[in-house]
Amino acid sequence: MDFTLTEEQRLIVDTVRAFVEKELYPHEDEVERLDEIPPELAGQIRTKAIAAGLYAANMPAELGGGGLDAVSLVLAERELGRASYALQMLVERPSNILQGCNEDQRNRYLIPAIRGERHDCVAMTEPGSGSDIRSMSTTACRDGGDYVINGTKHFISHADVADFIILFAATGPEITQSGPKKKITAFLIDKDCAGLTVTRGPGCVSNRGYHQCELSFTECRVSAGNLLGEEGRGFELMGQWLGATRLTVAATSIGRARRVLDAVTGWAATRKQFGQPVGRFQGVGFQLADCATQLEAAELLTLKAAAKCDNGTMTDADAAMAKLYASEMLGRMTDTAVQIFGGMGLMSRFPAERWWRDARVERIWDGTSEIQRHIIARSLLRPYGG
Ligand SMILES: Cc1cc2nc3c(=O)[nH]c(=O)nc-3n(C[C@H](O)[C@H](O)[C@H](O)COP(=O)(O)OP(=O)(O)OC[C@H]3O[C@@H](n4cnc5c(N)ncnc54)[C@H](O)[C@@H]3O)c2cc1C
């Protein structure tokens, strides 16, 4: 086993780190205050990310993307994860699922997304269907050469700034090994489609400037040419790419945790009480030691899952363990950091309270911690017929 980064991987880390520090950090306070990224600023950051070759790093090189393997992508996303989420998401990685596009869809959706000309969002969750995604009630009914869509999605990230939606809808029942279920199909929907309304959702405790929306479909008609993949195979398509998406959450959590640990260690080394730096008190030093150890463990777990992704052996459980452990580690780390910063940790002019709030969502989106544990337990029990 060789843990040394290649020359290319080191270059990726250095380039992304420099971009984050120069182009993203300076805007964090403004985004936090406004709960918005001014559109001109968003455009400038995207343009710079494209010029720096950082955009669409997850997409195949032959289509104009960065063509990074999973390990390199985790390293890049780890560095991006240091910055506040709304800003780092301007260095876009279009949804992996778009790789399921056919030739025509590539030209209309995937390639413009890789070039930064169009932006996607993914709509699965509904008010009545969260973890149990297959219970969704949004329907797409075939009508001649079209599908007619009705239903409501909520919590859909950045639908306010997206140009098109990767929508999952039920297209009828099917019999599966575990009984009758809804047949789920993926569609590509332009946001200006008649019958679709997008409204911003309630304010969220995490990630100011990055909004989630409600989508309402009323007799929204799309051509069968907008079907992504095969009819009824949306669940499989989602599953094919979910692992890689979960590695993104893990990588982001690791990058953020590294920044938090650096900041809180610096504080503990200089903040004096009772005549000595607080980090010298065992009660504080041991907390830092636990944070550092858990961060290292999360990073190794995530890089191992990514290496398995690259050699085609990553399982759902590998990705679930990385997402679960890294996101929970970040939650513990940010809480510990606030404690070590003391009262200052709760003040809004200090980033610790933001890191603490922002960390919370990582344990919920892209499958809650409980769902990750469910996936891991299922993989343990499977060989025993459980
Ligand atoms: C800020 C934000 C952005 C989001 N962005 C998107 C997006 O872009 N696109 C999208 O489609 N979705 C998005 N989501 C939705 C997100 O993926 C869901 O919130 C998540 O999957 C959980 O669903 P839920 O909130 O309905 O909770 P529920 O599924 O109702 O769960 C409630 C609780 O029950 C637990 N639970 C549920 N089932 C089980 C089980 N089998 N075993 C044990 N415990 C269980 C859960 O872990 C949780 O603690 C976003 C959510 C947030 C908060």
Ligand as a Chemical Component Dictionary entry (heavy atoms), coordinates in Angstrom:
data_LIG
# 
_chem_comp.id                   LIG 
_chem_comp.type                 NON-POLYMER 
_chem_comp.pdbx_formal_charge   0 
_chem_comp.three_letter_code    LIG 
# 
loop_
_chem_comp_atom.comp_id 
_chem_comp_atom.atom_id 
_chem_comp_atom.alt_atom_id 
_chem_comp_atom.type_symbol 
_chem_comp_atom.charge 
_chem_comp_atom.model_Cartn_x 
_chem_comp_atom.model_Cartn_y 
_chem_comp_atom.model_Cartn_z 
_chem_comp_atom.pdbx_ordinal 
LIG C1  C1  C 0 -30.597 21.519 2.710  1  
LIG C2  C2  C 0 -31.104 20.286 2.028  2  
LIG C3  C3  C 0 -30.888 20.129 0.668  3  
LIG C4  C4  C 0 -31.359 18.985 0.006  4  
LIG N1  N1  N 0 -31.156 18.871 -1.346 5  
LIG C5  C5  C 0 -31.798 17.861 -2.002 6  
LIG C6  C6  C 0 -31.756 17.814 -3.444 7  
LIG O1  O1  O 0 -31.079 18.604 -4.101 8  
LIG N2  N2  N 0 -32.478 16.852 -4.078 9  
LIG C7  C7  C 0 -33.231 15.949 -3.393 10 
LIG O2  O2  O 0 -33.873 15.119 -4.016 11 
LIG N3  N3  N 0 -33.260 15.953 -2.028 12 
LIG C8  C8  C 0 -32.569 16.887 -1.326 13 
LIG N4  N4  N 0 -32.630 16.929 0.039  14 
LIG C9  C9  C 0 -33.423 15.934 0.739  15 
LIG C10 C10 C 0 -32.615 14.978 1.606  16 
LIG O3  O3  O 0 -31.937 14.046 0.795  17 
LIG C11 C11 C 0 -33.614 14.349 2.598  18 
LIG O4  O4  O 0 -33.905 15.371 3.558  19 
LIG C12 C12 C 0 -33.086 13.118 3.270  20 
LIG O5  O5  O 0 -32.949 12.055 2.357  21 
LIG C13 C13 C 0 -34.013 12.665 4.417  22 
LIG O6  O6  O 0 -35.359 12.674 4.035  23 
LIG P1  P1  P 0 -36.420 13.431 4.981  24 
LIG O7  O7  O 0 -35.896 14.768 5.295  25 
LIG O8  O8  O 0 -37.744 13.347 4.337  26 
LIG O9  O9  O 0 -36.435 12.605 6.350  27 
LIG P2  P2  P 0 -37.272 11.257 6.622  28 
LIG O10 O10 O 0 -36.999 10.255 5.585  29 
LIG O11 O11 O 0 -38.667 11.609 6.918  30 
LIG O12 O12 O 0 -36.568 10.745 7.962  31 
LIG C14 C14 C 0 -36.914 11.230 9.258  32 
LIG C15 C15 C 0 -36.023 10.496 10.262 33 
LIG O13 O13 O 0 -36.321 9.094  10.222 34 
LIG C16 C16 C 0 -35.131 8.377  9.972  35 
LIG N5  N5  N 0 -35.419 7.204  9.154  36 
LIG C17 C17 C 0 -36.127 7.140  8.000  37 
LIG N6  N6  N 0 -36.152 5.891  7.535  38 
LIG C18 C18 C 0 -35.423 5.132  8.389  39 
LIG C19 C19 C 0 -35.041 3.764  8.426  40 
LIG N7  N7  N 0 -35.416 2.899  7.489  41 
LIG N8  N8  N 0 -34.292 3.346  9.470  42 
LIG C20 C20 C 0 -33.882 4.217  10.443 43 
LIG N9  N9  N 0 -34.208 5.524  10.440 44 
LIG C21 C21 C 0 -34.958 5.989  9.431  45 
LIG C22 C22 C 0 -34.226 9.338  9.240  46 
LIG O14 O14 O 0 -32.862 8.955  9.353  47 
LIG C23 C23 C 0 -34.540 10.636 9.950  48 
LIG O15 O15 O 0 -33.809 10.700 11.155 49 
LIG C24 C24 C 0 -32.086 18.016 0.734  50 
LIG C25 C25 C 0 -32.283 18.172 2.107  51 
LIG C26 C26 C 0 -31.799 19.286 2.756  52 
LIG C27 C27 C 0 -32.039 19.423 4.242  53 
# 
loop_
_chem_comp_bond.comp_id 
_chem_comp_bond.atom_id_1 
_chem_comp_bond.atom_id_2 
_chem_comp_bond.value_order 
_chem_comp_bond.pdbx_ordinal 
LIG C1  C2  SING 1  
LIG C2  C3  SING 2  
LIG C2  C26 DOUB 3  
LIG C3  C4  DOUB 4  
LIG C4  N1  SING 5  
LIG C4  C24 SING 6  
LIG N1  C5  DOUB 7  
LIG C5  C6  SING 8  
LIG C5  C8  SING 9  
LIG C6  O1  DOUB 10 
LIG C6  N2  SING 11 
LIG N2  C7  SING 12 
LIG C7  O2  DOUB 13 
LIG C7  N3  SING 14 
LIG N3  C8  DOUB 15 
LIG C8  N4  SING 16 
LIG N4  C9  SING 17 
LIG N4  C24 SING 18 
LIG C9  C10 SING 19 
LIG C10 O3  SING 20 
LIG C10 C11 SING 21 
LIG C11 O4  SING 22 
LIG C11 C12 SING 23 
LIG C12 O5  SING 24 
LIG C12 C13 SING 25 
LIG C13 O6  SING 26 
LIG O6  P1  SING 27 
LIG P1  O7  DOUB 28 
LIG P1  O8  SING 29 
LIG P1  O9  SING 30 
LIG O9  P2  SING 31 
LIG P2  O10 DOUB 32 
LIG P2  O11 SING 33 
LIG P2  O12 SING 34 
LIG O12 C14 SING 35 
LIG C14 C15 SING 36 
LIG C15 O13 SING 37 
LIG C15 C23 SING 38 
LIG O13 C16 SING 39 
LIG C16 N5  SING 40 
LIG C16 C22 SING 41 
LIG N5  C17 SING 42 
LIG N5  C21 SING 43 
LIG C17 N6  DOUB 44 
LIG N6  C18 SING 45 
LIG C18 C19 SING 46 
LIG C18 C21 DOUB 47 
LIG C19 N7  SING 48 
LIG C19 N8  DOUB 49 
LIG N8  C20 SING 50 
LIG C20 N9  DOUB 51 
LIG N9  C21 SING 52 
LIG C22 O14 SING 53 
LIG C22 C23 SING 54 
LIG C23 O15 SING 55 
LIG C24 C25 DOUB 56 
LIG C25 C26 SING 57 
LIG C26 C27 SING 58 
# 
